[in-house]
Amino acid sequence: MSRELNSTITNAITSSSLQVFFAVDLLFDSPNELYFWTGYGTKTINSIDYVGSGDVMTISSVGETSEVSAKGVTLNFSGIDDSSGSLFQAALTEAYQRRVCKIYFGISGSESDMIEIFTGYMDMLDISQTGQGVDIQLTVESKLVDLERPRWRKYTDAYQKSAYPGDKGLQYVASLTNSNLPWGKGGPSGTDKSGGSGGSGTTVGGDGGREIAGTHFS
């Protein structure tokens, strides 16, 4: 999927030198959202304080194709040495599956012009203990994965009203189950649709046949 770059980023990436950064939103249930960026110290972007992850956080390549397919991303946090840290606590205690993760690309010095390059749902979160500390690996699914999920909707009156109270669009579905709806048959033999005697045009005979422009179909 193509994205439009604003003039600030376009001018920066065509210059002889530039400094880029990535920022990540991990939107756990409020108020436990976490925000990181790939530098050091705290950076305020659009009134949100992003904690510098330095060399701790790495982001896998963000891949897209011309086809409509779901490409995921993996975030790795390595060597976390503070078990009381917010990320470690969130990994242990927060409900993370299906929570939103956003990844941004920006140019240092023009943080307000950063662009969103990926949005998905947190899927798998693995924690492992190493000699250098704690490693956390977070797998994020693309939002396009929703296109691959089956929809378990039912075309029943009860299901429709559970989603849209007061909607009567499917209230007669159940009564149609055993209904006999003959097609191509009219009234008494020799009468047409209007109840008159058979004539030219479209008529329906008692034997179930039809006559269209003088041609008989059985």
N, C-alpha and C positions, 0 to 999 in steps of 0.2 A: 504494500500500500504506500503510495507516494505521500510525502509530507511537504508542506510549504515552509521554507525557511524565511525568517524575517531578514530585513536588510542588515541588521547588526551582526547576526551570525554569518550571513553570506559574505559580508565584507571581511569578517575576522578569519574565516577559513581560507580565504584567498590571499591573505597577507603572508608575509615572509616568515613570521613567527606568531605563535599564539599559545595560550594555556587553556586546556579544556578540563572539564570535570564532569562527573556523573553524580546524580543525586537519586536517592531511593526513598520512597514512602512505603512503610509497612503499616498498613491500616488495620491494626488489631482493634477490637471493640473499644470504643471510647470509654475512658480517657487514656488508654494505653497505647496509642499510636507511637511509632518510632520513626525517626527521620535521620538518614545518614547521607554524607557526601564523601567523595573520594579524596579529601584533603585533610588538613590538620586544623584543630581548633573548631570553634563553633562558627558557622556561617549562617546569617539570617537571609533567607530568600522569601520574598512575598510574605513577610511577617511571620515566617515559620523558622525556628532555630534548628538547623541541621548539625548533627554531631559529626565531627571529623573522624573517619574510620582509618585514614592513612593507608598503611599496607595491610591492614587487617581484613578489609573487604575486597573481594574480587568478583567481577561480573562476567559470566560467560557471554559469548557473542550473541547479539540480538539479530536473529536471522528471519528474513521474510522472503517469500517467493511470489511469483506472479499468480500462482494458484491460490484458491481459498483453502489454506491448510493451517493448522495450529502448530506454531513453533514456540516451545517453552524456553525459559531462561533459568539458570542456576546461579544463586548467590552463595558465595563461600565466605565465612568469617573464621579466620584461623588464629590460633594462639591467644584466645581470650583468657586473660589471667585473673580476672576479677569475677568470681562466681556470684557476686552480688549485683553485677551489672544488669542494666535494664533488658538487654537482649537475651541474656542467659535466663533471667527470670521469666521473660515472656515465652521463651522456648519451653520452659518447664510447666508453666501455669496457664498460659493463654490459649483459648480456642483459636486456632490459626487457619484451619482448612476453609477454603472458599472466601477468605478475607482478601481484600484488594491489595495488590502491590503495583506501584507505579515507578518507572525509571525515566529519568530526565537526562538530557545532554545540554551542557551549557558552556559558555565562554567566560573565563575569569575576568572580572571587571564589568561584566554585563549580565549578572546573575538573573535579573528580572526578565531577561529575554530567553531563558532556557526553554527548550521544547520537550514535550513528552514523546518518548520513542517507544515505549512499551507499557501496556497495561494488562495485568492478568490476575489470576487467583492463586494464593498460596496453596500448595498441594501437599508436599512431603517435607518434613523438617527432621533432620537427623543430627544427633549430638554424639560426639565421640571425644574421649579423653586421650590426650597425647602428652608427651614429655614436656612440650612447650605450653600446655594449657588446654583449653577446650576448643574444639572445632565444631562449627555449626554449618550445616549445608541445607539450604532452603531451595526447593524446587518450585518454580512458579509456572502455572499453565497459562497459555494465551487465552484471552477472552473468546477467541474463535472456537475453543473447545466446546462451547455451548452448542454449536451447530451440530456436533456429533452426539449429543445426548438425546436419548429418546424422550419424547413428550408423552406423558401418561394422562393426557386429557381424555375425558369420556363425554360423548355426546348424549348426556342424559340431563333431564330437568334438574335433578338434585345437584349434579356437579356444576351446572351452569349457574345456579343460584348461589352456590357456595362461593363462586368467584365474582358474580355480579348479582347481588341481592335485588330481587324485584324483576329480573329479566325473565320474560315469559316466552322467549324465542324457541325453547325446546320443550314446552309443557305438553305437547301432544305426541312426542316421540314414542312414549311407552304404549299409547293406544294404537299406534300404527303397526305394532309388532305382528298382530294376528289379523290385520285388516285385509279384506279382499278388494283390491283396486283393479278391476278389469280395464284393459285398454283396447280400444277399437270396437267396442260393442255399444249398441244404442239401446233404444227402448224396444217396444213390440216390433215384430217382423213387419218389414215394409215401411217403416217410418224413418225419417231422417232425423238429424240432430235437433231440428227445430220442432219435431213432433208431427210434421206434415207427411204427406205421401211421398214416396221415393221419386226422384226426378234427376235432372242433370246436376253436375257438380259432385261434391263429396257426400256420400250417403253411407249409412251404416245399416246393414241388414241383420235380421235375426240370427243368421247363421254365423255371425261374427266376421263376415268378409267386409271389405271396403270397396267403394267404387269411386275413383278419382278421374274426373273428365272422361267418363264413359268407360274407363278401363277397370276391370274387376280384379281385386287382390284377395286371395284367400289366406 
